[in-house]
Every structure is written in structure tokens, then in C-alpha cells.
Amino acid sequence: MARELRRLLIDPGRLADRLALTAEESRYLTRSLRYRPGDRFAVTDGAGRLWSAVLLDPRTAELQQPRQHPLEVEAAARPCLCLALAVPRLDGDVVIRMACELGVDQLQPLLAARSSPGAERRRGRWPAILREAGEQSERLWQPELGELVEAGSWLARPVEGLALIATTRRPDLPLLGSLLAGTSAGEAPEALALAIGPEGGWTPQEEELAGQSGWRAVSLGPRILRCSTAAVAGLSLLSQWRSSRHGC
């Protein structure tokens, strides 16, 4: 049986008919996957295009289609799905990996008033985690990772499309799943965004700023979830809803 074509993400600026592999890419192919010259794998540029490639030697590979004529081209998913996440003290790396696997298009790290001290230091690992998760989940579009910004100022910006902020201890809030199920088939938001707060929750000021800018407060259920659990639960619902409505 032919070996499955594993994927390698190559930045568009490095793409060429003959690829010079980095030391890390070479180790991944030759040591982790135990590939040898002549073995084939897939190359994606993270912008919707895919080629097959053959390993020539440990540091060189060759595309099997012209760079201008990829084997597969995929349009970007619509509506764009954004996760705005108050960086958690624990499990942040896991959330980023799962968000990529679930199809998030934009990741916006936030520093909330109640964020744990030092949580933002983990962000430096996230580009590598997103790269690995994108290769593993076989997606052709890589998520955009924003710079860390203060939560209040980011939530105060005017919103586009359907922007949802998850919060707790408010019995009047609609469940996220019920809100999505109640949208009409003709509704097609330009974008989908979900904001998840820190372990200590949003402050009243942050929630007020979000509400004034058009964010809709929603509940993820009767229990208090860790922010990592809340992010994955909310994204799962939004990703499934987008797929059922828009086929992506």
C-alpha cells in the first residue's frame, strides 16, 4: 500500500520548483518520518494551494507540478472565523492547536484585566504550534495570529458580522447553540467572532465596552468552564454551524 502523503507547510516566499529544505524540515522528513530520496510528500503554502513533491536528498525536494499550477486550490472559508482569547495561564498551547484543527481563521490573543500574570509569555510558541497543527489537520489555509493587545481596547472596536462574547452567571443569556440554531437560512454574516475571557472572567467594564460595540453576550451552559474548555466548546459549535450552512 502506498504511504500516505504527509504535508509540509512552506512559506510562500520560499516556494520554488526545487525546494531547499531547512534543517528542521529535513529532520522532520528524514528522521521523524524516515523518508528517503524518492519518497513523495505534499507541500502547501498556507494560502489555499497544494503540490506533491519528491525528496531528492535530505536537504532538497522538487515539486511535481509547476509552481504556477498547483495540484489543488481551495478558496478561503467564509465567513471568516475568529477566536479572541484572553491568554490562559495553563493549556494555552492546547487551545491554539485545537483551534487550528477546528478551522479557526484568525486568532487574536488578548490581555484582559483578570488575566494571570505571565500568561502572555507562552505566545512565542504559538506560530510553531499552528504550523504543526495545520500540517497534521491537512488544512490548506493557515490561521492568522494577531499581536497581543489589551482586551478592553480591542473589544471596543466596531464589529463586523456576528460577534459573540461568552460570559457566565447571567441567567438571561441565550445558549450559543440555541442562538445559532435560531438563525434563518438566509442569514450570511460577513464574519464570525467568539471572545473567551480569562479564568477570572471578564470585568463589568470589558463586558460593557463589548456590548456598546455590538458584541452579543452568550452562554456556553450552566457550568463554569475553564477558558480552554470554553474556547474549544464554542469553536466546535461555530465551526459545525459554518460547515452546515456554507459547506466549509
LUMSEZA-756187 format. One record per residue (C-alpha): residue in three letters; x, y, z; residue number from 1. Coordinates in Angstrom, 1 decimal, always signed. Example, Ala and Ser with C-alpha at 12.3 -4.5 7.8 and 13.67 -1.06 7.14 Angstrom:
<recs>
{rec ala {+12.3 -4.5 +7.8} 1}
{rec ser {+13.7 -1.1 +7.1} 2}
</recs>
This chain:
<recs>
{rec met {+0.0 +0.0 +0.0} 1}
{rec ala {+1.3 +3.4 -0.9} 2}
{rec arg {+2.4 +5.5 +2.0} 3}
{rec glu {+0.0 +8.4 +2.8} 4}
{rec leu {+1.3 +11.7 +1.6} 5}
{rec arg {+2.2 +13.7 +4.7} 6}
{rec arg {+2.1 +17.5 +4.4} 7}
{rec leu {+4.8 +20.1 +4.8} 8}
{rec leu {+4.0 +23.8 +5.2} 9}
{rec ile {+6.4 +26.0 +3.2} 10}
{rec asp {+6.1 +29.8 +3.4} 11}
{rec pro {+5.1 +31.3 +0.0} 12}
{rec gly {+8.2 +33.3 -0.3} 13}
{rec arg {+10.4 +30.1 -0.2} 14}
{rec leu {+8.4 +28.2 -2.8} 15}
{rec ala {+10.3 +27.2 -5.9} 16}
{rec asp {+10.2 +24.3 -8.3} 17}
{rec arg {+13.2 +22.9 -6.4} 18}
{rec leu {+13.0 +23.4 -2.7} 19}
{rec ala {+15.9 +24.0 -0.3} 20}
{rec leu {+14.7 +22.4 +2.9} 21}
{rec thr {+15.6 +23.9 +6.3} 22}
{rec ala {+17.4 +21.8 +8.9} 23}
{rec glu {+14.1 +21.4 +10.8} 24}
{rec glu {+12.2 +20.3 +7.7} 25}
{rec ser {+14.9 +17.9 +6.8} 26}
{rec arg {+14.9 +16.4 +10.3} 27}
{rec tyr {+11.1 +16.0 +10.2} 28}
{rec leu {+11.2 +14.2 +6.8} 29}
{rec thr {+14.2 +12.0 +7.2} 30}
{rec arg {+14.2 +11.3 +11.0} 31}
{rec ser {+10.6 +11.6 +12.2} 32}
{rec leu {+9.0 +10.2 +9.0} 33}
{rec arg {+12.1 +8.2 +7.9} 34}
{rec tyr {+11.7 +9.3 +4.3} 35}
{rec arg {+14.4 +8.5 +1.8} 36}
{rec pro {+15.2 +10.0 -1.6} 37}
{rec gly {+12.4 +9.2 -4.0} 38}
{rec asp {+9.7 +9.3 -1.3} 39}
{rec arg {+6.8 +11.7 -2.0} 40}
{rec phe {+5.0 +14.1 +0.3} 41}
{rec ala {+2.7 +17.1 -0.1} 42}
{rec val {+3.6 +20.8 +0.1} 43}
{rec thr {+1.2 +23.6 +1.0} 44}
{rec asp {+1.8 +27.3 +1.1} 45}
{rec gly {-0.8 +28.0 +3.8} 46}
{rec ala {-2.7 +30.2 +1.3} 47}
{rec gly {-5.0 +27.5 -0.2} 48}
{rec arg {-2.6 +25.8 -2.6} 49}
{rec leu {-1.1 +22.3 -2.6} 50}
{rec trp {+1.5 +20.4 -4.6} 51}
{rec ser {+3.0 +17.0 -4.5} 52}
{rec ala {+6.8 +16.8 -4.1} 53}
{rec val {+9.6 +14.3 -4.1} 54}
{rec leu {+12.6 +14.2 -1.8} 55}
{rec leu {+15.8 +14.3 -3.8} 56}
{rec asp {+18.2 +14.3 -0.9} 57}
{rec pro {+18.0 +15.2 +2.8} 58}
{rec arg {+18.1 +18.9 +2.1} 59}
{rec thr {+16.4 +19.2 -1.3} 60}
{rec ala {+12.9 +18.4 -2.7} 61}
{rec glu {+11.3 +19.0 -6.0} 62}
{rec leu {+7.7 +20.0 -6.8} 63}
{rec gln {+5.9 +17.6 -9.2} 64}
{rec gln {+3.7 +20.3 -10.6} 65}
{rec pro {+4.8 +23.8 -11.8} 66}
{rec arg {+4.6 +26.3 -9.0} 67}
{rec gln {+2.1 +28.3 -11.0} 68}
{rec his {-0.2 +25.2 -11.5} 69}
{rec pro {-0.7 +23.6 -8.1} 70}
{rec leu {-2.3 +20.2 -7.8} 71}
{rec glu {-5.2 +21.6 -5.6} 72}
{rec val {-6.5 +25.1 -5.0} 73}
{rec glu {-9.0 +25.8 -2.2} 74}
{rec ala {-10.9 +29.1 -1.6} 75}
{rec ala {-10.7 +30.6 +1.8} 76}
{rec ala {-13.6 +29.6 +4.1} 77}
{rec arg {-16.4 +32.0 +4.5} 78}
{rec pro {-17.5 +33.6 +6.8} 79}
{rec cys {-14.1 +34.1 +8.4} 80}
{rec leu {-14.0 +32.6 +11.9} 81}
{rec cys {-12.1 +34.5 +14.6} 82}
{rec leu {-11.3 +33.4 +18.2} 83}
{rec ala {-10.4 +36.2 +20.5} 84}
{rec leu {-8.8 +34.6 +23.5} 85}
{rec ala {-7.7 +36.0 +26.8} 86}
{rec val {-4.4 +34.2 +27.1} 87}
{rec pro {-4.8 +31.4 +29.7} 88}
{rec arg {-2.2 +30.7 +32.3} 89}
{rec leu {-2.5 +26.9 +31.6} 90}
{rec asp {-3.4 +25.0 +28.4} 91}
{rec gly {-2.9 +27.9 +26.0} 92}
{rec asp {-0.8 +25.7 +23.7} 93}
{rec val {-3.5 +23.1 +23.6} 94}
{rec val {-6.2 +25.6 +22.9} 95}
{rec ile {-4.2 +27.1 +20.0} 96}
{rec arg {-3.6 +23.6 +18.5} 97}
{rec met {-7.3 +22.6 +18.8} 98}
{rec ala {-8.5 +25.9 +17.4} 99}
{rec cys {-6.4 +25.4 +14.3} 100}
{rec glu {-7.7 +21.8 +13.9} 101}
{rec leu {-11.3 +23.1 +14.3} 102}
{rec gly {-10.8 +25.5 +11.4} 103}
{rec val {-10.3 +28.9 +13.0} 104}
{rec asp {-9.1 +31.6 +10.5} 105}
{rec gln {-7.9 +34.3 +12.9} 106}
{rec leu {-6.5 +34.1 +16.4} 107}
{rec gln {-6.5 +37.2 +18.5} 108}
{rec pro {-4.6 +37.0 +21.8} 109}
{rec leu {-6.0 +39.3 +24.5} 110}
{rec leu {-4.6 +40.6 +27.7} 111}
{rec ala {-7.7 +41.0 +29.9} 112}
{rec ala {-7.9 +42.8 +33.3} 113}
{rec arg {-8.1 +39.5 +35.1} 114}
{rec ser {-5.5 +37.6 +33.0} 115}
{rec ser {-3.0 +35.6 +35.1} 116}
{rec pro {+0.4 +37.3 +35.3} 117}
{rec gly {+2.9 +36.0 +32.8} 118}
{rec ala {+0.4 +34.2 +30.7} 119}
{rec glu {+1.4 +36.1 +27.6} 120}
{rec arg {+4.9 +34.6 +27.7} 121}
{rec arg {+3.6 +31.5 +26.0} 122}
{rec arg {+2.6 +33.3 +22.9} 123}
{rec gly {+6.1 +32.9 +21.4} 124}
{rec arg {+5.5 +29.2 +20.9} 125}
{rec trp {+2.2 +29.6 +19.1} 126}
{rec pro {+3.5 +30.1 +15.5} 127}
{rec ala {+5.3 +26.7 +15.6} 128}
{rec ile {+2.2 +25.1 +17.2} 129}
{rec leu {+0.0 +26.5 +14.5} 130}
{rec arg {+2.3 +25.2 +11.8} 131}
{rec glu {+2.4 +21.7 +13.2} 132}
{rec ala {-1.4 +21.7 +13.7} 133}
{rec gly {-2.0 +22.9 +10.2} 134}
{rec glu {+0.2 +20.1 +8.8} 135}
{rec gln {-1.4 +17.5 +11.0} 136}
{rec ser {-5.0 +18.5 +10.2} 137}
{rec glu {-4.3 +18.8 +6.5} 138}
{rec arg {-5.8 +22.3 +6.1} 139}
{rec leu {-4.6 +24.4 +3.2} 140}
{rec trp {-5.2 +27.8 +4.9} 141}
{rec gln {-3.1 +28.7 +7.9} 142}
{rec pro {-4.7 +30.9 +10.6} 143}
{rec glu {-3.6 +34.5 +11.1} 144}
{rec leu {-2.1 +35.1 +14.5} 145}
{rec gly {-2.6 +38.6 +15.8} 146}
{rec glu {-0.3 +40.5 +18.2} 147}
{rec leu {-1.2 +40.5 +21.9} 148}
{rec val {-3.4 +43.5 +22.7} 149}
{rec glu {-5.3 +44.9 +25.6} 150}
{rec ala {-8.8 +43.3 +25.8} 151}
{rec gly {-10.8 +46.4 +26.5} 152}
{rec ser {-9.5 +48.4 +23.6} 153}
{rec trp {-9.9 +45.5 +21.2} 154}
{rec leu {-13.5 +44.7 +22.3} 155}
{rec ala {-14.4 +48.4 +22.0} 156}
{rec arg {-13.7 +48.4 +18.2} 157}
{rec pro {-16.8 +48.3 +15.9} 158}
{rec val {-17.6 +44.7 +15.0} 159}
{rec glu {-18.3 +43.1 +11.6} 160}
{rec gly {-20.7 +40.2 +11.2} 161}
{rec leu {-21.8 +38.1 +14.1} 162}
{rec ala {-19.6 +38.8 +17.2} 163}
{rec leu {-20.3 +36.8 +20.3} 164}
{rec ile {-18.7 +37.1 +23.8} 165}
{rec ala {-19.1 +34.2 +26.1} 166}
{rec thr {-19.8 +35.1 +29.7} 167}
{rec thr {-21.2 +33.5 +32.9} 168}
{rec arg {-23.6 +34.0 +35.8} 169}
{rec arg {-26.2 +35.7 +33.8} 170}
{rec pro {-29.4 +33.6 +33.5} 171}
{rec asp {-30.9 +35.8 +30.8} 172}
{rec leu {-28.3 +34.9 +28.2} 173}
{rec pro {-29.1 +32.7 +25.2} 174}
{rec leu {-27.2 +29.5 +24.8} 175}
{rec leu {-24.7 +29.7 +21.9} 176}
{rec gly {-26.1 +26.6 +20.3} 177}
{rec ser {-29.7 +27.8 +20.5} 178}
{rec leu {-28.8 +31.2 +19.1} 179}
{rec leu {-27.1 +29.6 +16.1} 180}
{rec ala {-30.0 +27.2 +15.6} 181}
{rec gly {-32.4 +30.1 +15.5} 182}
{rec thr {-30.7 +32.0 +12.7} 183}
{rec ser {-32.5 +31.9 +9.5} 184}
{rec ala {-31.1 +30.1 +6.5} 185}
{rec gly {-30.8 +33.4 +4.6} 186}
{rec glu {-28.6 +35.0 +7.2} 187}
{rec ala {-25.0 +35.1 +6.0} 188}
{rec pro {-22.8 +37.1 +8.3} 189}
{rec glu {-19.6 +38.6 +6.9} 190}
{rec ala {-17.6 +37.2 +9.8} 191}
{rec leu {-17.9 +35.1 +12.9} 192}
{rec ala {-16.1 +36.0 +16.1} 193}
{rec leu {-16.1 +34.4 +19.6} 194}
{rec ala {-14.4 +36.1 +22.6} 195}
{rec ile {-13.4 +34.0 +25.5} 196}
{rec gly {-12.3 +35.6 +28.8} 197}
{rec pro {-9.7 +34.7 +31.4} 198}
{rec glu {-10.2 +32.2 +34.2} 199}
{rec gly {-11.4 +35.0 +36.4} 200}
{rec gly {-14.0 +36.2 +33.8} 201}
{rec trp {-14.5 +39.5 +32.1} 202}
{rec thr {-14.8 +42.6 +34.2} 203}
{rec pro {-18.0 +44.6 +34.0} 204}
{rec gln {-16.2 +47.3 +32.2} 205}
{rec glu {-14.9 +44.9 +29.5} 206}
{rec glu {-18.4 +43.4 +29.0} 207}
{rec glu {-19.9 +46.9 +28.8} 208}
{rec leu {-17.4 +48.0 +26.2} 209}
{rec ala {-18.1 +44.9 +24.2} 210}
{rec gly {-21.8 +45.4 +24.4} 211}
{rec gln {-21.6 +49.0 +23.2} 212}
{rec ser {-19.6 +47.9 +20.2} 213}
{rec gly {-22.1 +45.3 +19.1} 214}
{rec trp {-20.8 +42.1 +20.7} 215}
{rec arg {-23.7 +39.8 +21.7} 216}
{rec ala {-23.3 +38.1 +25.1} 217}
{rec val {-23.9 +34.3 +25.1} 218}
{rec ser {-23.7 +31.4 +27.5} 219}
{rec leu {-22.0 +28.1 +26.9} 220}
{rec gly {-24.1 +26.3 +29.5} 221}
{rec pro {-24.9 +26.2 +33.2} 222}
{rec arg {-21.4 +25.3 +34.4} 223}
{rec ile {-18.3 +27.4 +34.9} 224}
{rec leu {-15.8 +26.2 +32.3} 225}
{rec arg {-12.1 +26.7 +32.2} 226}
{rec cys {-11.3 +29.2 +29.4} 227}
{rec ser {-9.6 +26.4 +27.4} 228}
{rec thr {-12.7 +24.3 +27.6} 229}
{rec ala {-14.9 +27.2 +26.8} 230}
{rec ala {-12.9 +28.1 +23.7} 231}
{rec val {-12.9 +24.6 +22.3} 232}
{rec ala {-16.6 +24.1 +23.1} 233}
{rec gly {-17.6 +27.4 +21.5} 234}
{rec leu {-15.4 +26.9 +18.4} 235}
{rec ser {-16.8 +23.5 +17.8} 236}
{rec leu {-20.4 +24.8 +17.7} 237}
{rec leu {-19.4 +27.7 +15.4} 238}
{rec ser {-17.3 +25.5 +13.1} 239}
{rec gln {-20.1 +23.0 +12.7} 240}
{rec trp {-22.7 +25.7 +12.1} 241}
{rec arg {-20.5 +27.3 +9.4} 242}
{rec ser {-19.9 +23.9 +7.8} 243}
{rec ser {-23.6 +23.1 +7.7} 244}
{rec arg {-24.6 +26.5 +6.3} 245}
{rec his {-21.8 +27.2 +4.0} 246}
{rec gly {-20.1 +23.9 +3.3} 247}
{rec cys {-16.6 +24.9 +4.6} 248}
</recs>
